């Protein structure tokens, strides 16, 4: 029996923040995958190695975690005053689908670097030495991201001394601005708080009723108090990811929160929307030891946050969830703000399983609606490998 030969597709494997994924230029994809649809999804699933009943993604580029099962498609922007269009696909590990419902904030840090290195930014806008300001259109959510990419001798500088908890080695700092990060395409008629409240009583059958802040900023996120669900906020991955009952509880909270936020029409739809919303739990500052062995003192942070992504506790913090944290912290009365002391602030440093992260955001109340102009954080990015990925020619 004849079998289709493998084909090769130009690709770059990049780390951005605490995530990594396979980056493509749209023009390099096979013709059938240059447009949204089943062929594109099938191709990306095969590239990453999904669906994998063994949860290892051995036969693909994925790393069997939500942070490493990611794909990015980039092209010259079709939007005025933007350089590059950025489309993010979160690839399910064990199920045959790609979730296009949200952004990856961490990989956003790598988009500008890829765009500069691959000719997607006009050469006249790239200094020989200095910082290239790359204007990114985030196509999944229809938002603008500004990436400040360091340039040395006309090329992207990737090495440096900027340290990011959750990333082993230092690298060059890339500042990212998420402009007007409150989601408009999601439920709630464009409101940052789709229920109209800063805090709601969220009823979750089989789990209980507890306070929740549900926000659309960066990415739709459901915040609950750690103590209300039996946690301290100092937990590391092993305390939750090895507990099937805990994971089921969080998925149930996520599903009923999504329904309350208007992101899904019925509870069964949550299973096909794994990437959004996120669930996070918050607590007041406390001492703990990060996953690296680094001691984090209560005085080092304003609050503690743990977040789940694709059904598992994240090893650090999703960049988009960090935007939600920064935004909610800036709004007096949210659970995030209350955990951080209940004071007015335009920046917050929170503790996560790998260490700490600072994110800035300025929120204001305009005509009865909360708005935020931008959220800012620093990440880093690096090319890990470039060349071609190979997939069987009949796999998409």
Buried (B, 14 or more C-beta within 10 A) or exposed (E): EEEEEEBEBBBBBBBBBBBBBBBBBBEBBBEEBBEEEEBBBBBBBBBBBBBBEEEEBEEBBBBBBBBBBBBBBBBBBEBEEBBBBBBBBBBBBBBEBBBBBBBBBBBBBBBBBBBBBBEBBEEEEBEEEEBBBBBBBBBBBEBBBBBBBBBBEEEBBBEBEBEBBBBEEEBBBBBBBBBBBBBBEBBBEEBBBBBEEBBBEBEBEEBEEBBBBBBBBBBBBBBBBBBBBEBBBBBBBEBBBEEEEBBEBBBBBBBBBBBBBBBBEEEEEBEEBBBBBBBBBBBBBBEBEBBEEEEBEEEBBBBBBBBBBBBBBBBBBBBBBBBBBBBBBBBBEBBBBBBBBEEEBEBBBBBBBBBBBBBBBBBEEEEEBBBBBBBBBBBBBBBEEBEEBBBEEEBB
